[in-house]
């Protein structure tokens, strides 16, 4: 009975999480608008391809997200290195400040950035939007890289220096491969947050730099077109494929490391 209740609870939780997504996917193939199934069709995918507003918003979203994630990955990794080498008191203070940015309500961040850009007389557009996205993506990368730096064996860096590497070579050949999982995780999370963001983008974007969430919000003032269902389905499939690819690559790397460890132990 206990096992049955446990399995039932798991099924219930997953149904609550994913059933709405499956309904959305199903109705993206519905022939007509509305909540009644009338027949299978690719009509809304064809409409999506010809919708210039949505395609422009998707392009803006992807460009801004990729640029923001890459810049945040570089700056966040550098910031994590700086924090890691600081004294404990200063490091803890900066770490708390980084956590505070993640806990800070987005509407506060959005309004404050809007006021900052207005103070510096920056016209709302791509520049302000990218700067805003980099700002809220940075803490994610920092908090992803810091644990990897704590786990890293410092002796590896020193050994590389002893074997003839300079600081730059030791960093790229020893340190960076060790912390790369944290950097990649932080960059992917930053990419996801940037694509998903609405509130901060709403306060810092201009008429020509609207992202997909803002476009969808403007469409909710009327009846949402099933084209959004088609677009959401495509995004879900892409994210799902990336997740599977990351897990498969990670599993292969683990098996390779285990194989190397077993071969080394036999020697």
C-alpha contacts under 8 A as a table, 3 or more apart, distances in Angstrom:
res1	aa1	res2	aa2	distance
1	X	4	X	5.03
1	X	5	X	6.25
2	X	5	X	5.20
2	X	6	X	6.18
3	X	6	X	5.04
3	X	7	X	6.18
4	X	7	X	5.22
4	X	8	X	6.00
5	X	8	X	4.96
5	X	9	X	6.01
6	X	9	X	5.17
6	X	10	X	6.35
7	X	10	X	5.11
7	X	11	X	6.19
8	X	11	X	5.13
8	X	12	X	6.04
9	X	12	X	5.01
9	X	13	X	6.17
10	X	13	X	5.21
10	X	14	X	6.26
11	X	14	X	5.27
11	X	15	X	5.96
12	X	15	X	5.07
12	X	16	X	6.11
13	X	16	X	5.12
13	X	17	X	6.27
14	X	17	X	5.00
14	X	18	X	5.91
14	X	19	X	7.75
15	X	18	X	5.35
15	X	19	X	5.07
16	X	19	X	5.92
16	X	20	X	7.45
17	X	20	X	7.10
17	X	21	X	7.89
18	X	21	X	5.19
18	X	22	X	6.33
19	X	22	X	5.09
19	X	23	X	6.19
20	X	23	X	5.05
20	X	24	X	6.17
21	X	24	X	5.01
21	X	25	X	6.20
22	X	25	X	5.00
22	X	26	X	6.10
23	X	26	X	5.07
23	X	27	X	6.21
24	X	27	X	5.30
24	X	28	X	6.20
24	X	229	X	5.83
24	X	232	X	7.94
24	X	233	X	7.36
25	X	28	X	5.17
25	X	29	X	7.18
25	X	229	X	6.62
25	X	230	X	7.21
25	X	232	X	7.83
25	X	233	X	5.46
26	X	29	X	5.72
26	X	30	X	6.98
27	X	30	X	4.74
27	X	35	X	7.75
27	X	37	X	7.36
27	X	226	X	7.57
27	X	229	X	7.03
28	X	44	X	6.72
28	X	45	X	7.87
28	X	226	X	6.08
28	X	227	X	7.26
28	X	229	X	4.87
28	X	230	X	4.85
28	X	233	X	7.33
29	X	39	X	7.90
29	X	40	X	5.46
29	X	41	X	5.11
29	X	42	X	5.72
29	X	43	X	7.42
29	X	44	X	7.15
29	X	230	X	7.63
30	X	33	X	7.30
30	X	37	X	6.03
30	X	38	X	6.39
30	X	39	X	5.68
30	X	40	X	5.31
30	X	41	X	5.82
30	X	42	X	7.88
31	X	37	X	7.64
31	X	38	X	5.93
31	X	39	X	5.19
31	X	40	X	5.70
31	X	41	X	5.00
31	X	42	X	7.57
31	X	43	X	6.54
31	X	44	X	7.96
32	X	37	X	7.81
32	X	38	X	6.56
32	X	39	X	7.86
33	X	36	X	7.98
33	X	225	X	7.47
33	X	226	X	6.47
41	X	44	X	7.75
42	X	45	X	5.40
42	X	46	X	6.46
43	X	46	X	5.24
43	X	47	X	6.24
44	X	47	X	4.79
44	X	48	X	5.95
44	X	226	X	6.20
44	X	227	X	5.07
44	X	230	X	6.32
45	X	48	X	4.93
45	X	49	X	6.35
45	X	227	X	6.59
45	X	230	X	5.74
45	X	231	X	7.76
46	X	49	X	5.24
46	X	50	X	6.59
47	X	50	X	5.22
47	X	51	X	6.16
47	X	227	X	6.61
48	X	51	X	5.09
48	X	54	X	7.39
48	X	55	X	7.73
48	X	227	X	5.40
48	X	228	X	7.98
48	X	230	X	7.29
48	X	231	X	7.27
49	X	52	X	7.78
49	X	55	X	7.36
51	X	54	X	5.70
51	X	55	X	6.32
52	X	55	X	5.14
52	X	56	X	5.96
53	X	56	X	5.26
53	X	57	X	6.23
54	X	57	X	5.02
54	X	58	X	6.11
54	X	212	X	6.97
54	X	215	X	7.18
55	X	58	X	5.03
55	X	59	X	6.16
56	X	59	X	5.08
56	X	60	X	6.16
57	X	60	X	5.06
57	X	61	X	6.05
57	X	209	X	7.73
57	X	210	X	6.04
57	X	211	X	4.84
57	X	212	X	4.76
57	X	215	X	6.82
58	X	61	X	5.03
58	X	62	X	6.16
58	X	211	X	6.68
58	X	212	X	5.52
59	X	62	X	5.27
59	X	63	X	6.07
60	X	63	X	5.30
60	X	64	X	6.02
60	X	209	X	6.43
60	X	210	X	6.94
60	X	211	X	5.70
60	X	212	X	7.71
61	X	64	X	5.37
61	X	65	X	5.92
61	X	194	X	7.84
61	X	195	X	5.92
61	X	210	X	7.90
61	X	211	X	4.89
61	X	212	X	6.09
62	X	65	X	5.06
62	X	66	X	5.97
62	X	195	X	6.89
63	X	66	X	5.35
63	X	67	X	6.18
64	X	67	X	5.32
64	X	68	X	5.90
64	X	126	X	7.70
64	X	129	X	7.55
64	X	130	X	5.82
64	X	133	X	7.86
64	X	194	X	7.64
65	X	68	X	5.14
65	X	69	X	5.90
65	X	130	X	7.95
65	X	133	X	7.61
65	X	190	X	7.85
65	X	191	X	5.36
65	X	192	X	7.84
65	X	194	X	5.08
65	X	195	X	5.78
66	X	69	X	5.19
66	X	70	X	6.11
66	X	191	X	6.36
67	X	70	X	5.31
67	X	71	X	6.14
67	X	130	X	7.40
68	X	71	X	5.31
68	X	72	X	5.85
68	X	130	X	5.95
68	X	131	X	7.65
68	X	133	X	5.89
68	X	134	X	4.91
68	X	137	X	7.37
68	X	190	X	7.70
68	X	191	X	7.44
68	X	194	X	7.48
69	X	72	X	5.06
69	X	73	X	5.93
69	X	134	X	7.03
69	X	137	X	6.93
69	X	187	X	5.34
69	X	188	X	7.39
69	X	190	X	5.29
69	X	191	X	5.18
69	X	194	X	7.70
70	X	73	X	5.06
70	X	74	X	6.44
70	X	187	X	6.72
71	X	74	X	5.28
71	X	75	X	6.11
71	X	134	X	6.91
72	X	75	X	5.16
72	X	76	X	5.41
72	X	134	X	5.52
72	X	135	X	7.89
72	X	137	X	6.03
72	X	138	X	5.00
72	X	141	X	6.79
72	X	187	X	7.27
72	X	190	X	7.59
73	X	76	X	5.16
73	X	77	X	5.94
73	X	138	X	7.29
73	X	141	X	5.92
73	X	183	X	6.42
73	X	186	X	6.86
73	X	187	X	5.43
74	X	77	X	5.35
74	X	78	X	6.32
75	X	78	X	5.14
75	X	79	X	6.06
75	X	138	X	7.21
76	X	79	X	4.97
76	X	80	X	6.03
76	X	138	X	5.32
76	X	139	X	7.06
76	X	141	X	5.17
76	X	142	X	4.81
76	X	145	X	7.91
77	X	80	X	5.04
77	X	81	X	6.29
77	X	141	X	6.77
77	X	142	X	6.13
77	X	145	X	6.33
77	X	183	X	6.89
78	X	81	X	5.16
78	X	82	X	6.33
79	X	82	X	5.03
79	X	83	X	6.15
79	X	142	X	6.64
80	X	83	X	5.10
80	X	84	X	5.96
80	X	142	X	5.17
80	X	143	X	7.72
80	X	145	X	6.30
80	X	146	X	5.62
81	X	84	X	5.08
81	X	85	X	6.41
81	X	146	X	7.67
81	X	149	X	7.71
82	X	85	X	5.49
82	X	86	X	6.54
83	X	86	X	5.27
83	X	91	X	5.39
83	X	94	X	7.27
83	X	95	X	7.90
84	X	91	X	6.88
84	X	146	X	6.96
84	X	149	X	7.22
84	X	150	X	7.83
86	X	90	X	6.40
86	X	91	X	5.61
87	X	90	X	5.49
87	X	91	X	5.92
88	X	91	X	5.04
88	X	92	X	6.03
89	X	92	X	5.30
89	X	93	X	6.27
90	X	93	X	5.11
90	X	94	X	6.24
91	X	94	X	5.22
91	X	95	X	6.02
92	X	95	X	4.95
92	X	96	X	6.12
93	X	96	X	5.24
93	X	97	X	6.30
94	X	97	X	4.92
94	X	98	X	6.17
95	X	98	X	5.00
95	X	99	X	6.27
96	X	99	X	5.00
96	X	100	X	6.05
97	X	100	X	4.97
97	X	101	X	6.50
98	X	101	X	5.33
98	X	102	X	6.83
98	X	139	X	5.50
98	X	142	X	7.92
98	X	143	X	7.82
99	X	102	X	5.20
99	X	103	X	6.31
99	X	139	X	7.22
100	X	103	X	5.00
100	X	104	X	5.81
101	X	104	X	5.09
101	X	136	X	7.37
101	X	139	X	6.97
102	X	136	X	7.53
102	X	139	X	6.77
102	X	140	X	7.68
104	X	108	X	7.08
104	X	109	X	7.14
105	X	108	X	5.49
105	X	109	X	6.68
106	X	109	X	5.02
106	X	110	X	5.94
106	X	199	X	6.35
106	X	200	X	6.27
107	X	110	X	4.97
107	X	111	X	6.08
107	X	199	X	6.12
107	X	200	X	6.61
108	X	111	X	5.35
108	X	112	X	6.05
109	X	112	X	5.20
109	X	113	X	6.07
109	X	200	X	6.76
110	X	113	X	5.29
110	X	114	X	6.15
110	X	132	X	7.98
110	X	199	X	6.53
110	X	200	X	4.15
110	X	201	X	7.36
110	X	202	X	7.79
110	X	203	X	5.58
110	X	204	X	6.96
111	X	114	X	5.02
111	X	115	X	6.20
111	X	200	X	7.64
111	X	203	X	6.38
112	X	115	X	5.14
112	X	116	X	6.13
113	X	116	X	4.90
113	X	117	X	6.11
113	X	132	X	6.83
113	X	203	X	7.94
113	X	204	X	7.12
114	X	117	X	5.26
114	X	118	X	6.14
114	X	203	X	5.92
114	X	204	X	5.56
115	X	118	X	5.00
115	X	119	X	6.07
116	X	119	X	5.06
116	X	120	X	6.43
117	X	120	X	5.17
117	X	121	X	6.02
117	X	122	X	5.16
117	X	123	X	7.57
117	X	124	X	7.80
117	X	128	X	7.07
118	X	121	X	4.77
118	X	122	X	5.92
118	X	123	X	7.56
119	X	122	X	7.75
122	X	128	X	7.17
123	X	128	X	7.48
123	X	206	X	7.77
124	X	127	X	7.46
124	X	128	X	5.69
124	X	129	X	7.38
124	X	204	X	5.85
124	X	205	X	5.25
124	X	206	X	4.63
125	X	128	X	5.60
125	X	129	X	6.13
125	X	204	X	7.32
125	X	205	X	5.10
125	X	206	X	4.37
125	X	207	X	7.38
125	X	208	X	6.87
125	X	209	X	5.49
126	X	129	X	5.08
126	X	130	X	6.02
126	X	205	X	6.95
126	X	206	X	7.46
126	X	209	X	5.65
127	X	130	X	5.27
127	X	131	X	6.14
128	X	131	X	5.13
128	X	132	X	6.05
128	X	204	X	5.99
128	X	205	X	6.80
129	X	132	X	5.11
129	X	133	X	6.19
129	X	201	X	6.34
129	X	204	X	5.51
129	X	205	X	5.42
129	X	209	X	7.84
130	X	133	X	5.12
130	X	134	X	6.11
131	X	134	X	5.16
131	X	135	X	6.21
132	X	135	X	5.07
132	X	136	X	6.66
132	X	200	X	7.23
132	X	201	X	7.61
132	X	204	X	7.10
133	X	136	X	5.48
133	X	137	X	6.01
133	X	194	X	6.14
133	X	200	X	7.94
133	X	201	X	7.84
134	X	137	X	5.07
134	X	138	X	5.97
135	X	138	X	5.65
135	X	139	X	7.91
136	X	139	X	6.53
136	X	140	X	7.74
137	X	140	X	5.50
137	X	141	X	6.80
137	X	190	X	4.99
137	X	193	X	7.27
137	X	194	X	7.36
138	X	141	X	5.39
138	X	142	X	6.30
138	X	190	X	7.73
139	X	142	X	5.04
139	X	143	X	6.05
140	X	143	X	5.36
140	X	144	X	6.23
140	X	186	X	5.76
140	X	189	X	7.07
140	X	190	X	6.48
141	X	144	X	5.05
141	X	145	X	6.17
141	X	182	X	7.77
141	X	183	X	6.61
141	X	185	X	7.74
141	X	186	X	4.15
141	X	187	X	6.32
141	X	189	X	7.93
141	X	190	X	7.13
142	X	145	X	5.33
142	X	146	X	6.10
142	X	186	X	7.54
143	X	146	X	5.51
143	X	147	X	7.26
143	X	186	X	7.79
144	X	147	X	6.46
144	X	148	X	7.46
144	X	182	X	5.05
144	X	183	X	6.72
144	X	185	X	6.73
144	X	186	X	5.29
145	X	148	X	5.37
145	X	149	X	6.42
145	X	179	X	6.59
145	X	182	X	4.67
145	X	183	X	5.74
145	X	186	X	7.23
146	X	149	X	5.13
146	X	150	X	6.39
146	X	182	X	7.97
147	X	150	X	5.06
147	X	151	X	6.27
147	X	182	X	7.79
148	X	151	X	5.04
148	X	152	X	6.10
148	X	178	X	7.42
148	X	179	X	5.27
148	X	181	X	7.95
148	X	182	X	6.12
149	X	152	X	5.15
149	X	179	X	6.47
152	X	175	X	7.96
152	X	178	X	6.71
152	X	179	X	7.57
153	X	156	X	5.81
153	X	157	X	7.74
154	X	157	X	5.58
154	X	158	X	6.67
155	X	158	X	5.00
155	X	159	X	5.90
156	X	159	X	5.03
156	X	160	X	6.22
156	X	174	X	6.92
156	X	175	X	7.99
157	X	160	X	5.18
157	X	161	X	6.41
157	X	170	X	6.16
157	X	171	X	7.48
157	X	174	X	6.33
157	X	175	X	6.64
158	X	161	X	5.06
158	X	162	X	6.23
159	X	162	X	4.97
159	X	163	X	6.19
160	X	163	X	5.08
160	X	164	X	6.65
160	X	165	X	5.61
160	X	170	X	5.69
160	X	174	X	7.30
161	X	164	X	5.44
161	X	165	X	4.78
161	X	166	X	6.04
161	X	167	X	7.09
161	X	170	X	6.43
162	X	165	X	7.14
165	X	168	X	7.77
165	X	169	X	5.45
165	X	170	X	5.51
166	X	169	X	5.33
166	X	170	X	6.02
167	X	170	X	5.14
167	X	171	X	6.11
168	X	171	X	5.16
168	X	172	X	6.35
169	X	172	X	5.31
169	X	173	X	5.84
170	X	173	X	5.31
170	X	174	X	5.43
170	X	175	X	6.70
171	X	174	X	5.60
171	X	175	X	4.74
171	X	176	X	5.85
172	X	175	X	6.19
172	X	176	X	5.22
172	X	177	X	7.24
173	X	176	X	6.60
173	X	177	X	6.73
174	X	177	X	5.88
174	X	178	X	6.56
175	X	178	X	5.25
175	X	179	X	6.45
176	X	179	X	5.30
176	X	180	X	5.68
177	X	180	X	5.06
178	X	181	X	7.49
179	X	182	X	5.50
179	X	183	X	6.45
180	X	183	X	4.92
180	X	184	X	6.01
181	X	184	X	5.19
181	X	185	X	6.01
182	X	185	X	5.08
182	X	186	X	6.02
183	X	186	X	5.17
183	X	187	X	6.08
184	X	187	X	5.07
184	X	188	X	6.08
185	X	188	X	5.22
185	X	189	X	6.14
186	X	189	X	5.14
186	X	190	X	6.01
187	X	190	X	4.99
187	X	191	X	6.07
188	X	191	X	4.96
188	X	192	X	6.19
189	X	192	X	5.02
189	X	193	X	6.11
190	X	193	X	5.11
190	X	194	X	6.02
191	X	194	X	5.18
191	X	195	X	6.22
192	X	195	X	5.25
192	X	196	X	6.10
193	X	196	X	5.11
193	X	197	X	5.85
194	X	197	X	5.31
195	X	212	X	7.99
196	X	213	X	6.94
197	X	200	X	6.70
197	X	201	X	6.43
197	X	213	X	7.04
198	X	201	X	5.19
198	X	202	X	5.86
198	X	213	X	5.54
198	X	214	X	6.23
199	X	202	X	5.11
199	X	203	X	6.70
200	X	203	X	5.42
200	X	204	X	6.32
201	X	204	X	5.19
201	X	205	X	5.53
201	X	210	X	7.91
201	X	211	X	7.46
201	X	214	X	7.68
202	X	205	X	5.85
202	X	214	X	6.57
205	X	209	X	5.83
205	X	210	X	6.09
206	X	209	X	5.25
206	X	210	X	6.45
207	X	210	X	6.16
210	X	214	X	6.13
210	X	215	X	6.70
211	X	214	X	5.49
211	X	215	X	6.37
212	X	215	X	5.00
212	X	216	X	6.11
213	X	216	X	5.09
213	X	217	X	6.12
214	X	217	X	5.00
214	X	218	X	6.24
215	X	218	X	5.13
215	X	219	X	6.31
216	X	219	X	4.98
216	X	220	X	6.37
216	X	228	X	7.69
217	X	220	X	5.20
217	X	221	X	7.26
218	X	221	X	5.85
219	X	222	X	5.67
219	X	223	X	7.05
219	X	224	X	5.95
219	X	225	X	7.93
220	X	223	X	5.98
220	X	224	X	5.51
224	X	228	X	7.17
225	X	228	X	5.94
225	X	229	X	7.68
226	X	229	X	4.95
226	X	230	X	6.56
227	X	230	X	5.03
227	X	231	X	6.22
228	X	231	X	4.98
228	X	232	X	5.96
229	X	232	X	5.10
229	X	233	X	6.12
230	X	233	X	5.12
230	X	234	X	6.36
231	X	234	X	5.15
231	X	235	X	6.28
232	X	235	X	5.10
232	X	236	X	6.07
233	X	236	X	5.09
233	X	237	X	6.18
234	X	237	X	5.21
234	X	238	X	6.22
235	X	238	X	5.13
235	X	239	X	6.17
236	X	239	X	5.21
236	X	240	X	5.99
237	X	240	X	5.03
237	X	241	X	6.04
238	X	241	X	5.13
238	X	242	X	6.22
239	X	242	X	5.09
239	X	243	X	6.13
240	X	243	X	5.08
240	X	244	X	6.28
241	X	244	X	5.18
241	X	245	X	6.14
242	X	245	X	5.04
242	X	246	X	6.11
243	X	246	X	5.21
243	X	247	X	6.23
244	X	247	X	5.15
244	X	248	X	6.08
245	X	248	X	5.14
245	X	249	X	6.09
246	X	249	X	5.20
246	X	250	X	6.01
247	X	250	X	5.00
247	X	251	X	6.04
248	X	251	X	5.11
248	X	252	X	6.21
249	X	252	X	5.14
249	X	253	X	6.23
250	X	253	X	5.12
250	X	254	X	6.23
251	X	254	X	5.12
251	X	255	X	6.23
252	X	255	X	5.14
252	X	256	X	6.11
253	X	256	X	5.00
253	X	257	X	6.12
254	X	257	X	5.09
254	X	258	X	6.12
255	X	258	X	5.04
255	X	259	X	6.06
256	X	259	X	5.04
256	X	260	X	6.17
257	X	260	X	5.10
257	X	261	X	6.08
258	X	261	X	5.02
258	X	262	X	6.12
259	X	262	X	5.17
259	X	263	X	6.14
260	X	263	X	5.05
260	X	264	X	6.05
261	X	264	X	5.07
261	X	265	X	6.13
262	X	265	X	5.08
262	X	266	X	6.27
263	X	266	X	5.27
263	X	267	X	6.63
264	X	267	X	5.30
